[in-house]
């Protein structure tokens, strides 16, 4: 699929978002809004967002206005460069905010206040404004953390929020998640909170301050570990690729790769054993119900592995697909070739600003029957939309 600008507007058409964010958590939040049809005006420092220039770049890209990191999470936005330490640019910023429905920022707590552009100042200028802050440890307006002044990136949020402690092959080999979920989940929750506050503002005529801490977001992602500790008094430890409460439920080796198999019920387990031609496993007292299968997972998994390793991933998926929960462990080459991905428009070609070959970005998973969602146009060059943004704010270019 190729990004397109024509057609049905998105569900957030007419909503203007002023985006002060950099790095990943904040831009991911505002990317979701842009894909849903909002007009996202990205306010960048004169040097540009910190992710704009590190790459990667295609061999054909002669301009290198932005790399893949920036492109993935800043598609569909417009850019204006402002130095918020400069009096004239701060005045421009205030004029732009006066036309907006939402402001999103992810600076450390107090930075915007020291610039004279904090929530109270901007809400006095625009009472309907929804102001969203995504920070490592939140904002004192909603709860004063002892870590409020600490800088934070994804790896810190994953570690402090509990995710690293339950991820990895065992307790001696902890692993952070590959994707930057400390950023991405916080950004996703920021979008949810933003939309809830926006609905309330439309109803009441008053905006409010919305705050998401990355630490808090990761903790909420680890909700199972939280209740487990309360119920049992024991802190969860890594379980590898398995599930703490279900067996078989794991990643199994195959003759040419790996596949995922999950059998949370007796019916699924019996179906698996039938296709394995191992009815004796169903009759085995050790595996007679979900609790016994969990307790005896160390004996059960090798039985399944003996079957999976003698077959290719494709053979296993062909036999089990549609019958029990099963799926191949895909790398990106396999994902690019998967007909599901094409049918769901989950890989989208986006133009490069210099007209060189298009690049492909992950699409928008939120689909709707009436409103169009997805990538609308390529990411912006730095300050590309200055003239039109200033004109919309009633200012000369």
C-alpha positions in Angstrom: 0.0 0.0 0.0 1.1 3.6 -0.7 0.3 6.5 1.7 -2.4 8.7 0.3 -4.0 12.1 1.1 -7.3 11.8 -0.8 -10.5 10.1 0.4 -12.5 10.0 3.5 -11.1 12.2 6.3 -10.0 10.5 9.5 -12.1 10.6 12.7 -10.0 13.4 14.2 -10.3 15.6 11.2 -10.5 19.2 12.4 -8.5 18.6 15.6 -5.3 20.5 15.8 -2.4 19.2 17.9 0.7 21.2 18.7 3.5 18.7 19.1 6.5 19.7 21.1 7.8 16.2 21.6 11.1 14.6 20.6 12.6 11.1 20.7 10.0 8.3 20.8 7.3 8.3 23.5 5.8 11.7 22.6 6.2 11.4 18.8 4.5 8.0 18.9 1.6 9.5 20.7 1.1 12.3 18.2 1.8 9.9 15.3 -1.3 7.9 16.3 -3.3 11.2 16.2 -2.0 12.1 12.8 -2.9 8.6 11.5 -6.4 9.2 12.9 -6.7 12.4 10.9 -5.6 15.2 13.3 -3.6 18.1 12.0 -0.3 17.7 14.0 2.0 20.7 13.9 5.4 19.5 15.0 7.3 22.4 16.7 11.0 21.5 16.5 14.0 23.3 17.8 16.1 25.0 15.1 18.4 21.9 15.2 15.5 19.6 14.6 14.2 16.6 16.6 17.0 14.5 18.1 15.9 11.5 15.9 15.8 13.4 12.6 19.4 12.9 11.4 21.0 9.7 12.9 19.4 7.5 10.2 19.2 4.9 8.8 19.1 6.4 5.3 18.5 4.6 2.0 21.4 4.5 -0.5 19.3 6.5 -2.9 18.4 9.3 -0.5 20.6 12.2 -1.5 18.9 14.8 0.7 18.9 13.0 4.0 16.3 15.4 5.5 15.4 12.6 8.0 16.2 9.0 8.7 14.1 6.0 9.3 13.7 6.5 13.1 12.2 9.9 12.5 10.1 8.9 9.5 8.4 6.0 11.3 6.9 8.1 14.0 6.6 11.6 12.4 4.7 10.7 9.2 1.6 12.8 8.5 2.8 15.8 10.5 3.8 19.4 9.6 6.9 21.1 10.8 7.8 24.5 12.1 11.1 25.3 13.8 11.0 27.6 16.8 13.6 28.6 19.4 11.4 28.7 22.6 14.2 30.6 24.4 13.7 33.5 22.0 11.0 36.1 22.8 9.8 36.4 19.3 9.5 32.7 18.8 7.7 32.2 22.1 5.2 34.8 20.9 4.7 32.8 17.7 4.3 29.6 19.7 1.6 31.2 21.8 -0.3 32.4 18.7 -0.1 28.8 17.3 -1.4 27.4 20.6 -4.3 29.8 20.5 -5.6 27.9 17.4 -5.0 24.5 18.8 -7.1 21.9 20.7 -4.1 20.0 22.2 -0.5 20.5 23.2 1.7 17.5 23.7 5.2 17.7 25.2 7.7 15.3 26.8 10.3 17.6 28.4 11.4 17.0 32.0 9.0 18.5 34.6 9.3 22.2 34.9 11.0 22.9 31.6 8.0 24.5 29.9 7.1 26.4 33.1 10.6 28.0 33.2 10.1 29.0 29.5 6.8 30.7 30.5 4.8 28.2 28.4 3.5 25.8 31.1 0.0 24.5 31.4 -1.4 27.3 33.5 -0.1 30.0 31.1 -1.3 28.3 27.9 -4.7 27.3 29.4 -5.3 30.9 30.4 -4.7 31.8 26.7 -6.9 28.9 25.4 -9.3 27.6 28.1 -10.3 24.6 26.0 -6.8 23.4 25.6 -5.9 19.8 26.5 -2.3 19.8 27.6 -0.5 16.4 27.6 2.8 15.6 29.3 4.6 12.3 28.8 7.6 12.0 31.1 9.7 9.4 32.8 8.2 9.9 36.3 5.2 12.1 35.8 4.4 15.6 36.8 3.9 17.1 40.3 0.5 18.4 39.2 -0.9 14.8 39.4 1.5 13.2 42.0 4.9 14.3 43.1 7.4 11.4 42.5 10.7 11.4 44.3 12.3 10.8 40.9 10.5 13.7 39.2 13.8 15.4 38.1 15.4 12.2 36.8 15.9 11.8 33.1 14.5 8.6 31.7 14.6 6.5 28.5 12.9 3.3 27.6 15.4 1.0 29.2 15.1 2.8 32.5 11.3 2.6 32.4 11.4 -1.1 31.5 13.7 -1.7 34.4 12.0 0.3 37.1 8.4 -0.6 36.0 9.1 -4.3 36.5 9.2 -5.6 33.0 12.9 -6.5 32.9 12.5 -8.5 36.1 10.0 -10.9 34.4 11.6 -11.1 31.0 14.3 -13.5 29.9 15.2 -17.2 30.0 15.7 -17.2 33.8 16.4 -15.1 36.8 20.1 -14.9 36.1 19.7 -13.7 32.5 17.3 -10.7 32.6 16.4 -9.1 29.2 14.6 -6.0 28.2 12.0 -6.2 25.5 13.2 -5.7 22.0 10.7 -3.0 21.0 10.9 0.2 23.1 7.7 -0.6 25.0 8.5 1.8 27.8 8.2 4.6 25.2 5.6 3.2 22.9 3.1 2.0 25.6 3.4 5.4 27.4 2.8 7.2 24.1 -0.2 5.0 23.4 -1.7 5.7 26.9 -1.0 9.4 26.3 -3.2 9.2 23.2 -5.9 7.5 25.1 -5.8 10.0 27.9 -5.7 12.9 25.5 -8.7 11.7 23.6 -10.7 11.2 26.8 -9.8 14.7 28.0 -10.7 16.1 24.5 -14.1 14.6 24.6 -14.6 16.0 28.1 -13.4 19.4 26.9 -15.9 19.4 24.0 -18.6 18.6 26.5 -17.6 21.1 29.2 -15.7 23.8 27.4 -12.7 23.4 29.7 -9.5 21.7 28.9 -7.2 20.0 31.5 -3.7 18.6 32.2 -3.1 15.0 31.2 0.0 13.2 32.6 1.5 9.8 31.7 4.7 8.6 33.4 6.7 6.0 31.5 7.3 4.2 34.8 3.6 4.0 35.5 2.8 2.8 32.0 5.3 -0.1 32.2 3.9 -1.0 35.7 0.4 -1.1 34.2 1.7 -3.3 31.4 2.9 -5.7 34.2 -0.5 -5.9 35.8 -0.3 -9.7 36.1 2.9 -9.5 38.1 1.3 -6.9 40.3 -1.7 -9.0 41.3 0.5 -12.1 41.6 2.6 -10.5 44.3 -0.5 -9.3 46.2 -2.2 -12.7 46.0 0.9 -14.9 46.8 3.5 -12.6 48.3 6.0 -13.9 45.7 7.6 -11.7 43.0 7.3 -13.2 39.5 10.5 -14.3 37.8 11.3 -14.8 34.1 9.6 -17.9 32.6 11.4 -17.8 29.2 9.0 -18.0 26.3 6.4 -19.9 28.4 3.4 -18.7 30.3 3.3 -18.7 34.1 -0.2 -20.3 34.3 -0.6 -22.3 31.0 1.1 -25.3 29.4 1.8 -26.0 26.7 2.2 -22.4 25.8 5.6 -21.7 24.3 8.0 -21.1 21.4 9.0 -24.5 20.0 12.0 -25.3 17.7 11.2 -26.7 14.3 13.4 -28.3 11.6 14.0 -24.8 10.0 13.1 -22.3 12.7 10.5 -21.8 15.4 6.8 -21.7 16.0 4.4 -20.6 18.7 1.9 -23.2 20.1 -0.6 -22.4 22.8 -3.1 -24.9 24.3 -4.9 -23.3 27.3 -7.8 -25.8 27.2 -8.3 -29.6 27.3 -9.9 -29.4 23.8 -6.9 -27.7 22.3 -4.5 -30.1 24.0 -6.3 -33.1 22.7 -6.4 -31.7 19.2 -2.6 -31.1 19.4 -2.0 -34.7 20.6 -4.2 -36.1 17.8 -2.1 -34.3 15.1 1.0 -35.4 16.8 -0.3 -39.0 16.8 0.3 -39.1 20.5 -3.0 -40.1 22.2 -1.0 -41.5 25.1 -0.3 -37.9 26.2 -4.0 -37.2 26.7 -4.3 -40.3 28.8 -1.2 -39.6 30.8 -2.1 -38.7 34.4 0.6 -36.0 34.4 -1.1 -34.1 31.6 -4.8 -34.8 32.4 -5.9 -31.2 33.0 -4.4 -27.7 32.8 -3.0 -27.7 36.3 -1.2 -31.0 35.9 0.1 -29.9 32.5 1.5 -26.7 34.1 3.1 -28.6 37.0 4.6 -31.2 34.6 5.7 -28.7 31.9 9.4 -29.8 32.1 8.2 -33.3 31.0 5.6 -32.2 28.5 7.5 -29.6 26.4 10.2 -32.2 25.3 7.5 -34.4 24.0 6.1 -31.6 21.9 9.6 -30.6 20.8 10.4 -34.1 19.6 7.5 -33.7 17.2 8.1 -30.1 16.1 11.8 -30.6 15.4 11.1 -33.3 12.9 9.0 -30.9 10.8 9.4 -27.6 9.1 7.6 -24.5 10.5 5.4 -24.5 7.3 4.4 -28.1 7.8 3.4 -27.6 11.4 1.4 -24.4 10.6 -0.3 -26.2 7.7 -1.4 -29.1 10.0 -2.3 -27.1 13.1 -3.5 -23.7 11.6 -7.1 -23.0 12.3 -7.3 -25.9 14.7 -5.3 -24.8 17.6 -3.5 -21.5 18.4 -0.3 -21.7 16.3 1.9 -19.4 14.3 5.4 -19.1 12.8 8.0 -17.0 14.4 8.3 -14.4 11.6 11.2 -12.2 10.9 10.6 -9.0 8.8 11.3 -10.9 5.5 8.5 -13.3 6.3 6.2 -10.4 7.5 6.8 -8.5 4.3 5.7 -11.6 2.3 2.6 -12.4 4.5 -0.8 -12.0 2.8 -2.3 -10.9 6.1 -0.1 -7.9 6.2 -1.0 -6.9 2.7 -4.7 -7.4 3.3 -4.6 -5.3 6.5 -2.4 -2.6 4.9 0.1 -2.9 7.7 3.2 -2.0 5.5 2.9 1.3 3.7 5.1 2.9 1.1 5.9 6.5 1.9 7.7 8.9 -0.5 11.1 10.4 0.2 11.3 14.2 0.1 13.9 14.2 -2.7 11.8 11.8 -4.9 14.2 8.9 -4.5 12.7 5.4 -4.0 9.9 5.1 -1.4 10.5 3.6 2.0 8.1 1.3 3.8 6.8 2.0 7.3 4.6 0.0 9.7 1.0 0.9 9.1 -1.8 1.9 11.5 -3.5 -1.0 13.2 -6.6 1.0 14.2 -9.1 0.4 11.4 -12.6 1.8 11.0 -15.5 1.1 8.7 -16.4 4.7 7.9 -13.5 6.9 8.7 -10.2 6.4 7.1 -7.1 5.8 9.3 -3.5 5.4 8.3 -0.5 7.2 6.9 -1.6 10.3 5.0 1.7 11.8 3.8 5.4 11.6 4.3 7.2 13.1 7.3 8.2 16.8 7.0 11.5 18.4 6.3 12.6 20.6 9.2 10.5 23.9 9.2 8.9 22.8 5.9 5.4 24.2 6.8 6.4 27.5 8.5 4.6 29.8 6.1 1.3 28.0 6.2 1.3 27.4 10.0 2.1 31.1 10.6 -0.7 32.1 8.2 -3.2 29.9 10.0 -2.2 31.6 13.2 -2.8 35.0 11.7 0.9 35.9 11.4 3.1 37.0 8.6 5.6 34.5 7.3 
